[in-house]
Amino acid sequence: MTDGNTTDALTRLEQEGEIAADYLEGLLDIADLDGDIDMDVEGDRASVSIIGESSSRDLNKLVGRDGEVLEALQELTRLAVHRETGDRSRLMLDIAGFRARKRAELTELGEKAAEEVKGSGKPVKLEAMTPFERKVVHDAVAAAGLRSESEGEEPERRVVVLPAS
């Protein structure tokens, strides 16, 4: 049995997803792009994906180089949700599977860095990453039994994987 707070939080996240989906459908119409919108709740955040036919390259325009356009669209979508609800949103947007692929690559990077640290006993500094990328790497390192921290200032903030204490 779920308590009222859990149900309320789930309902709020589902509402965020619906607002985001409406906003993104309008954007796709304006841009004359085809895509299906999938909504979900992952942990403590709403997740919205725009999925296209495998032969469609148009959606890649919404991803941009290294996900730059995707990041901007995510922020705009969060603002649209905020405008409707009055609450800050942590909504996650994925387009054409870009984030899903990136998450898999970053998880592997975190696992390899953890193995390197376990073998050498020395910290490993990774390249600068976005907050989303750092979070995925931190999670992978923690799952491998080590700890990590972020250092530096944006946009040069990076993950450092630390040996076991």
Salt bridges, closest charged atoms under 4 A:
GLU16 OE2 - ARG12 NH1 3.14
ASP44 OD2 - ARG90 NH1 2.88
ASP58 OD1 - LYS61 NZ 3.81
GLU68 OE2 - ARG65 NH2 3.73
GLU71 OE2 - ARG99 NH1 3.10
GLU75 OE2 - ARG78 NH1 3.07
GLU108 OE2 - LYS112 NZ 3.05
GLU115 OE2 - LYS118 NZ 3.88
GLU133 OE2 - LYS102 NZ 3.51
ASP139 OD2 - LYS135 NZ 2.75
GLU151 OE2 - LYS125 NZ 3.02
GLU154 OE2 - ARG134 NH2 2.79
GLU156 OE1 - ARG158 NH2 3.63
